[in-house]
Amino acid sequence: MESSLRFFTVAFMVLLLSAGHLQLTEAQSRCDSVEISWCLQSIVTNMAPSRECCRRLKGQEPCLCRETRDPTFGAYLRLPGARRVATACGVRFPKCN
């Protein structure tokens, strides 16, 4: 009985860890720097971000550190306007290494 409980506990923990890894890989596979292009006008000007910009930026939130290293859009995400737009959209802009 005790060994069955141990087995199910270990199996459950493996399942949880696998699910966490799957969610991370899913989030990484959805990273698309082109989505950020909807916000470029707001980033480089003082315009308020559109709803579509905010919706797409929220979808890219887990990817922002990776996107700052993107050769095309990274320079825009390092501008002060990027943090302003993220704040206006309610997106937490991470501190990236």
N, CA, C and O atoms as a GROMACS GRO file, in nm:
protein
  388
    1MET      N    1   0.083  -0.120   0.000
    1MET     CA    2   0.000   0.000   0.000
    1MET      C    3   0.087   0.126   0.000
    1MET      O    4   0.062   0.220  -0.075
    2GLU      N    5   0.190   0.126   0.086
    2GLU     CA    6   0.277   0.242   0.094
    2GLU      C    7   0.356   0.261  -0.036
    2GLU      O    8   0.378   0.374  -0.079
    3SER      N    9   0.399   0.152  -0.097
    3SER     CA   10   0.473   0.164  -0.223
    3SER      C   11   0.382   0.214  -0.336
    3SER      O   12   0.429   0.285  -0.424
    4SER      N   13   0.255   0.178  -0.333
    4SER     CA   14   0.161   0.230  -0.433
    4SER      C   15   0.143   0.380  -0.417
    4SER      O   16   0.137   0.453  -0.516
    5LEU      N   17   0.134   0.424  -0.294
    5LEU     CA   18   0.120   0.567  -0.267
    5LEU      C   19   0.243   0.642  -0.315
    5LEU      O   20   0.232   0.749  -0.375
    6ARG      N   21   0.360   0.586  -0.288
    6ARG     CA   22   0.485   0.648  -0.334
    6ARG      C   23   0.488   0.656  -0.486
    6ARG      O   24   0.524   0.759  -0.544
    7PHE      N   25   0.450   0.547  -0.550
    7PHE     CA   26   0.451   0.543  -0.696
    7PHE      C   27   0.360   0.652  -0.753
    7PHE      O   28   0.400   0.726  -0.843
    8PHE      N   29   0.238   0.662  -0.701
    8PHE     CA   30   0.144   0.762  -0.751
    8PHE      C   31   0.191   0.904  -0.720
    8PHE      O   32   0.168   0.996  -0.800
    9THR      N   33   0.255   0.924  -0.606
    9THR     CA   34   0.309   1.055  -0.572
    9THR      C   35   0.419   1.094  -0.671
    9THR      O   36   0.420   1.206  -0.722
   10VAL      N   37   0.510   1.001  -0.697
   10VAL     CA   38   0.619   1.028  -0.792
   10VAL      C   39   0.562   1.050  -0.932
   10VAL      O   40   0.604   1.142  -1.002
   11ALA      N   41   0.467   0.967  -0.972
   11ALA     CA   42   0.406   0.982  -1.105
   11ALA      C   43   0.337   1.117  -1.118
   11ALA      O   44   0.345   1.182  -1.223
   12PHE      N   45   0.268   1.159  -1.012
   12PHE     CA   46   0.200   1.288  -1.014
   12PHE      C   47   0.300   1.403  -1.025
   12PHE      O   48   0.277   1.498  -1.099
   13MET      N   49   0.411   1.394  -0.952
   13MET     CA   50   0.513   1.499  -0.958
   13MET      C   51   0.575   1.506  -1.097
   13MET      O   52   0.600   1.615  -1.149
   14VAL      N   53   0.601   1.392  -1.158
   14VAL     CA   54   0.655   1.390  -1.294
   14VAL      C   55   0.556   1.454  -1.390
   14VAL      O   56   0.595   1.530  -1.480
   15LEU      N   57   0.429   1.424  -1.373
   15LEU     CA   58   0.326   1.483  -1.457
   15LEU      C   59   0.322   1.635  -1.442
   15LEU      O   60   0.312   1.708  -1.541
   16LEU      N   61   0.331   1.684  -1.319
   16LEU     CA   62   0.332   1.829  -1.295
   16LEU      C   63   0.453   1.895  -1.358
   16LEU      O   64   0.440   2.000  -1.422
   17LEU      N   65   0.570   1.835  -1.342
   17LEU     CA   66   0.691   1.891  -1.401
   17LEU      C   67   0.683   1.891  -1.552
   17LEU      O   68   0.726   1.987  -1.617
   18SER      N   69   0.629   1.786  -1.609
   18SER     CA   70   0.614   1.779  -1.755
   18SER      C   71   0.519   1.886  -1.804
   18SER      O   72   0.544   1.950  -1.907
   19ALA      N   73   0.410   1.906  -1.733
   19ALA     CA   74   0.313   2.009  -1.773
   19ALA      C   75   0.376   2.147  -1.768
   19ALA      O   76   0.352   2.229  -1.856
   20GLY      N   77   0.456   2.175  -1.665
   20GLY     CA   78   0.524   2.304  -1.655
   20GLY      C   79   0.620   2.325  -1.769
   20GLY      O   80   0.628   2.435  -1.824
   21HIS      N   81   0.693   2.221  -1.806
   21HIS     CA   82   0.787   2.230  -1.918
   21HIS      C   83   0.711   2.252  -2.048
   21HIS      O   84   0.755   2.329  -2.134
   22LEU      N   85   0.599   2.184  -2.064
   22LEU     CA   86   0.518   2.198  -2.184
   22LEU      C   87   0.466   2.340  -2.198
   22LEU      O   88   0.467   2.396  -2.308
   23GLN      N   89   0.420   2.400  -2.088
   23GLN     CA   90   0.370   2.537  -2.093
   23GLN      C   91   0.481   2.633  -2.132
   23GLN      O   92   0.458   2.726  -2.210
   24LEU      N   93   0.601   2.611  -2.080
   24LEU     CA   94   0.714   2.698  -2.113
   24LEU      C   95   0.746   2.687  -2.261
   24LEU      O   96   0.765   2.789  -2.328
   25THR      N   97   0.751   2.564  -2.314
   25THR     CA   98   0.784   2.549  -2.455
   25THR      C   99   0.673   2.605  -2.542
   25THR      O  100   0.700   2.661  -2.649
   26GLU      N  101   0.549   2.592  -2.498
   26GLU     CA  102   0.438   2.650  -2.573
   26GLU      C  103   0.451   2.801  -2.580
   26GLU      O  104   0.433   2.860  -2.686
   27ALA      N  105   0.483   2.863  -2.467
   27ALA     CA  106   0.500   3.009  -2.463
   27ALA      C  107   0.614   3.050  -2.554
   27ALA      O  108   0.604   3.150  -2.625
   28GLN      N  109   0.724   2.975  -2.551
   28GLN     CA  110   0.838   3.010  -2.636
   28GLN      C  111   0.802   2.996  -2.783
   28GLN      O  112   0.849   3.075  -2.865
   29SER      N  113   0.721   2.896  -2.817
   29SER     CA  114   0.686   2.876  -2.958
   29SER      C  115   0.594   2.986  -3.009
   29SER      O  116   0.584   3.006  -3.130
   30ARG      N  117   0.526   3.059  -2.921
   30ARG     CA  118   0.437   3.168  -2.962
   30ARG      C  119   0.510   3.300  -2.973
   30ARG      O  120   0.450   3.400  -3.012
   31CYS      N  121   0.638   3.304  -2.941
   31CYS     CA  122   0.714   3.428  -2.952
   31CYS      C  123   0.724   3.467  -3.098
   31CYS      O  124   0.771   3.390  -3.181
   32ASP      N  125   0.681   3.587  -3.129
   32ASP     CA  126   0.684   3.636  -3.266
   32ASP      C  127   0.708   3.786  -3.263
   32ASP      O  128   0.617   3.863  -3.231
   33SER      N  129   0.828   3.826  -3.296
   33SER     CA  130   0.863   3.967  -3.287
   33SER      C  131   0.778   4.054  -3.379
   33SER      O  132   0.764   4.174  -3.354
   34VAL      N  133   0.720   3.998  -3.482
   34VAL     CA  134   0.635   4.076  -3.572
   34VAL      C  135   0.512   4.128  -3.497
   34VAL      O  136   0.459   4.234  -3.532
   35GLU      N  137   0.467   4.056  -3.395
   35GLU     CA  138   0.352   4.101  -3.316
   35GLU      C  139   0.379   4.238  -3.253
   35GLU      O  140   0.288   4.319  -3.235
   36ILE      N  141   0.505   4.263  -3.219
   36ILE     CA  142   0.542   4.389  -3.155
   36ILE      C  143   0.533   4.506  -3.254
   36ILE      O  144   0.522   4.621  -3.214
   37SER      N  145   0.537   4.475  -3.383
   37SER     CA  146   0.533   4.582  -3.483
   37SER      C  147   0.404   4.664  -3.473
   37SER      O  148   0.400   4.779  -3.518
   38TRP      N  149   0.299   4.606  -3.415
   38TRP     CA  150   0.174   4.680  -3.396
   38TRP      C  151   0.193   4.797  -3.300
   38TRP      O  152   0.111   4.888  -3.297
   39CYS      N  153   0.300   4.796  -3.222
   39CYS     CA  154   0.324   4.900  -3.121
   39CYS      C  155   0.434   4.998  -3.160
   39CYS      O  156   0.460   5.093  -3.086
   40LEU      N  157   0.498   4.977  -3.274
   40LEU     CA  158   0.614   5.060  -3.308
   40LEU      C  159   0.580   5.208  -3.315
   40LEU      O  160   0.658   5.291  -3.266
   41GLN      N  161   0.468   5.243  -3.374
   41GLN     CA  162   0.433   5.385  -3.385
   41GLN      C  163   0.421   5.448  -3.246
   41GLN      O  164   0.466   5.560  -3.225
   42SER      N  165   0.361   5.377  -3.154
   42SER     CA  166   0.347   5.430  -3.017
   42SER      C  167   0.480   5.434  -2.945
   42SER      O  168   0.503   5.522  -2.862
   43ILE      N  169   0.568   5.339  -2.975
   43ILE     CA  170   0.699   5.335  -2.909
   43ILE      C  171   0.786   5.453  -2.952
   43ILE      O  172   0.852   5.515  -2.869
   44VAL      N  173   0.785   5.484  -3.081
   44VAL     CA  174   0.875   5.590  -3.131
   44VAL      C  175   0.814   5.729  -3.125
   44VAL      O  176   0.885   5.828  -3.142
   45THR      N  177   0.682   5.739  -3.102
   45THR     CA  178   0.618   5.870  -3.085
   45THR      C  179   0.557   5.874  -2.945
   45THR      O  180   0.576   5.781  -2.866
   46ASN      N  181   0.487   5.977  -2.915
   46ASN     CA  182   0.419   5.986  -2.785
   46ASN      C  183   0.272   5.946  -2.795
   46ASN      O  184   0.193   5.978  -2.707
   47MET      N  185   0.236   5.876  -2.902
   47MET     CA  186   0.097   5.833  -2.919
   47MET      C  187   0.062   5.725  -2.818
   47MET      O  188   0.146   5.642  -2.782
   48ALA      N  189  -0.061   5.727  -2.773
   48ALA     CA  190  -0.109   5.620  -2.685
   48ALA      C  191  -0.118   5.491  -2.766
   48ALA      O  192  -0.152   5.495  -2.884
   49PRO      N  193  -0.088   5.378  -2.705
   49PRO     CA  194  -0.097   5.252  -2.778
   49PRO      C  195  -0.242   5.215  -2.808
   49PRO      O  196  -0.332   5.242  -2.729
   50SER      N  197  -0.262   5.153  -2.922
   50SER     CA  198  -0.397   5.109  -2.960
   50SER      C  199  -0.434   4.983  -2.882
   50SER      O  200  -0.348   4.919  -2.821
   51ARG      N  201  -0.561   4.949  -2.884
   51ARG     CA  202  -0.607   4.825  -2.819
   51ARG      C  203  -0.538   4.704  -2.881
   51ARG      O  204  -0.499   4.610  -2.812
   52GLU      N  205  -0.523   4.709  -3.013
   52GLU     CA  206  -0.460   4.597  -3.083
   52GLU      C  207  -0.313   4.584  -3.042
   52GLU      O  208  -0.263   4.473  -3.024
   53CYS      N  209  -0.246   4.696  -3.029
   53CYS     CA  210  -0.107   4.694  -2.981
   53CYS      C  211  -0.100   4.628  -2.844
   53CYS      O  212  -0.019   4.539  -2.822
   54CYS      N  213  -0.185   4.671  -2.754
   54CYS     CA  214  -0.183   4.616  -2.617
   54CYS      C  215  -0.217   4.468  -2.616
   54CYS      O  216  -0.155   4.391  -2.543
   55ARG      N  217  -0.314   4.429  -2.696
   55ARG     CA  218  -0.351   4.287  -2.701
   55ARG      C  219  -0.233   4.202  -2.748
   55ARG      O  220  -0.204   4.097  -2.691
   56ARG      N  221  -0.167   4.248  -2.851
   56ARG     CA  222  -0.055   4.172  -2.906
   56ARG      C  223   0.067   4.177  -2.813
   56ARG      O  224   0.139   4.078  -2.799
   57LEU      N  225   0.089   4.292  -2.750
   57LEU     CA  226   0.201   4.303  -2.657
   57LEU      C  227   0.181   4.212  -2.536
   57LEU      O  228   0.276   4.150  -2.488
   58LYS      N  229   0.058   4.203  -2.488
   58LYS     CA  230   0.029   4.112  -2.376
   58LYS      C  231   0.058   3.968  -2.415
   58LYS      O  232   0.105   3.889  -2.332
   59GLY      N  233   0.030   3.932  -2.538
   59GLY     CA  234   0.059   3.797  -2.586
   59GLY      C  235   0.208   3.769  -2.595
   59GLY      O  236   0.250   3.653  -2.592
   60GLN      N  237   0.287   3.874  -2.606
   60GLN     CA  238   0.432   3.859  -2.618
   60GLN      C  239   0.505   3.881  -2.486
   60GLN      O  240   0.628   3.874  -2.482
   61GLU      N  241   0.432   3.908  -2.380
   61GLU     CA  242   0.495   3.938  -2.251
   61GLU      C  243   0.600   3.836  -2.208
   61GLU      O  244   0.707   3.875  -2.163
   62PRO      N  245   0.573   3.704  -2.220
   62PRO     CA  246   0.676   3.608  -2.179
   62PRO      C  247   0.800   3.612  -2.269
   62PRO      O  248   0.904   3.554  -2.235
   63CYS      N  249   0.790   3.678  -2.382
   63CYS     CA  250   0.897   3.678  -2.482
   63CYS      C  251   0.980   3.806  -2.483
   63CYS      O  252   1.076   3.815  -2.559
   64LEU      N  253   0.945   3.903  -2.401
   64LEU     CA  254   1.006   4.036  -2.416
   64LEU      C  255   1.157   4.035  -2.401
   64LEU      O  256   1.226   4.106  -2.474
   65CYS      N  257   1.211   3.958  -2.307
   65CYS     CA  258   1.357   3.954  -2.294
   65CYS      C  259   1.421   3.900  -2.421
   65CYS      O  260   1.520   3.953  -2.471
   66ARG      N  261   1.362   3.795  -2.472
   66ARG     CA  262   1.414   3.735  -2.596
   66ARG      C  263   1.403   3.836  -2.710
   66ARG      O  264   1.494   3.848  -2.792
   67GLU      N  265   1.291   3.907  -2.716
   67GLU     CA  266   1.268   4.002  -2.824
   67GLU      C  267   1.364   4.122  -2.818
   67GLU      O  268   1.395   4.181  -2.922
   68THR      N  269   1.411   4.159  -2.699
   68THR     CA  270   1.505   4.271  -2.691
   68THR      C  271   1.637   4.236  -2.759
   68THR      O  272   1.715   4.326  -2.793
   69ARG      N  273   1.663   4.108  -2.778
   69ARG     CA  274   1.786   4.065  -2.847
   69ARG      C  275   1.764   4.043  -2.996
   69ARG      O  276   1.858   4.012  -3.069
   70ASP      N  277   1.640   4.060  -3.042
   70ASP     CA  278   1.608   4.042  -3.184
   70ASP      C  279   1.677   4.151  -3.265
   70ASP      O  280   1.668   4.268  -3.229
   71PRO      N  281   1.746   4.115  -3.374
   71PRO     CA  282   1.819   4.217  -3.452
   71PRO      C  283   1.728   4.322  -3.515
   71PRO      O  284   1.772   4.434  -3.539
   72THR      N  285   1.603   4.288  -3.542
   72THR     CA  286   1.513   4.383  -3.606
   72THR      C  287   1.440   4.471  -3.506
   72THR      O  288   1.442   4.594  -3.519
   73PHE      N  289   1.376   4.411  -3.406
   73PHE     CA  290   1.290   4.486  -3.315
   73PHE      C  291   1.355   4.518  -3.180
   73PHE      O  292   1.302   4.598  -3.104
   74GLY      N  293   1.467   4.457  -3.151
   74GLY     CA  294   1.532   4.477  -3.022
   74GLY      C  295   1.566   4.622  -2.993
   74GLY      O  296   1.550   4.669  -2.881
   75ALA      N  297   1.612   4.693  -3.095
   75ALA     CA  298   1.649   4.834  -3.076
   75ALA      C  299   1.527   4.916  -3.034
   75ALA      O  300   1.539   5.008  -2.953
   76TYR      N  301   1.411   4.883  -3.087
   76TYR     CA  302   1.288   4.955  -3.050
   76TYR      C  303   1.248   4.924  -2.906
   76TYR      O  304   1.201   5.012  -2.834
   77LEU      N  305   1.267   4.800  -2.865
   77LEU     CA  306   1.228   4.761  -2.729
   77LEU      C  307   1.323   4.818  -2.624
   77LEU      O  308   1.290   4.819  -2.505
   78ARG      N  309   1.438   4.864  -2.667
   78ARG     CA  310   1.531   4.927  -2.572
   78ARG      C  311   1.509   5.078  -2.562
   78ARG      O  312   1.573   5.144  -2.481
   79LEU      N  313   1.419   5.132  -2.643
   79LEU     CA  314   1.386   5.274  -2.634
   79LEU      C  315   1.299   5.300  -2.512
   79LEU      O  316   1.223   5.212  -2.470
   80PRO      N  317   1.308   5.421  -2.452
   80PRO     CA  318   1.223   5.453  -2.336
   80PRO      C  319   1.074   5.440  -2.367
   80PRO      O  320   0.995   5.408  -2.279
   81GLY      N  321   1.036   5.465  -2.491
   81GLY     CA  322   0.896   5.454  -2.530
   81GLY      C  323   0.840   5.314  -2.515
   81GLY      O  324   0.719   5.298  -2.496
   82ALA      N  325   0.925   5.213  -2.523
   82ALA     CA  326   0.878   5.075  -2.509
   82ALA      C  327   0.825   5.050  -2.368
   82ALA      O  328   0.722   4.984  -2.350
   83ARG      N  329   0.895   5.100  -2.269
   83ARG     CA  330   0.849   5.085  -2.130
   83ARG      C  331   0.720   5.165  -2.107
   83ARG      O  332   0.631   5.120  -2.035
   84ARG      N  333   0.713   5.283  -2.168
   84ARG     CA  334   0.592   5.365  -2.154
   84ARG      C  335   0.472   5.292  -2.213
   84ARG      O  336   0.365   5.289  -2.152
   85VAL      N  337   0.490   5.234  -2.331
   85VAL     CA  338   0.381   5.161  -2.397
   85VAL      C  339   0.344   5.038  -2.314
   85VAL      O  340   0.225   5.009  -2.295
   86ALA      N  341   0.443   4.965  -2.267
   86ALA     CA  342   0.416   4.846  -2.186
   86ALA      C  343   0.335   4.883  -2.061
   86ALA      O  344   0.239   4.815  -2.027
   87THR      N  345   0.375   4.991  -1.995
   87THR     CA  346   0.302   5.036  -1.876
   87THR      C  347   0.159   5.074  -1.911
   87THR      O  348   0.066   5.037  -1.840
   88ALA      N  349   0.142   5.147  -2.020
   88ALA     CA  350   0.008   5.187  -2.063
   88ALA      C  351  -0.080   5.066  -2.096
   88ALA      O  352  -0.202   5.071  -2.080
   89CYS      N  353  -0.017   4.959  -2.142
   89CYS     CA  354  -0.091   4.837  -2.177
   89CYS      C  355  -0.108   4.743  -2.059
   89CYS      O  356  -0.175   4.640  -2.070
   90GLY      N  357  -0.048   4.777  -1.947
   90GLY     CA  358  -0.057   4.688  -1.831
   90GLY      C  359   0.033   4.566  -1.842
   90GLY      O  360   0.005   4.462  -1.783
   91VAL      N  361   0.140   4.579  -1.919
   91VAL     CA  362   0.235   4.469  -1.938
   91VAL      C  363   0.358   4.497  -1.855
   91VAL      O  364   0.416   4.606  -1.860
   92ARG      N  365   0.398   4.398  -1.777
   92ARG     CA  366   0.519   4.413  -1.695
   92ARG      C  367   0.640   4.395  -1.785
   92ARG      O  368   0.660   4.288  -1.843
   93PHE      N  369   0.719   4.499  -1.796
   93PHE     CA  370   0.839   4.493  -1.879
   93PHE      C  371   0.952   4.438  -1.792
   93PHE      O  372   0.990   4.501  -1.694
   94PRO      N  373   1.006   4.322  -1.826
   94PRO     CA  374   1.105   4.258  -1.739
   94PRO      C  375   1.241   4.325  -1.747
   94PRO      O  376   1.274   4.393  -1.844
   95LYS      N  377   1.321   4.303  -1.642
   95LYS     CA  378   1.461   4.343  -1.647
   95LYS      C  379   1.536   4.226  -1.708
   95LYS      O  380   1.538   4.117  -1.652
   96CYS      N  381   1.598   4.249  -1.821
   96CYS     CA  382   1.665   4.142  -1.894
   96CYS      C  383   1.816   4.153  -1.879
   96CYS      O  384   1.871   4.262  -1.867
   97ASN      N  385   1.879   4.038  -1.879
   97ASN     CA  386   2.027   4.036  -1.871
   97ASN      C  387   2.086   4.037  -2.009
   97ASN      O  388   2.208   4.036  -2.023
   0.00000   0.00000   0.00000
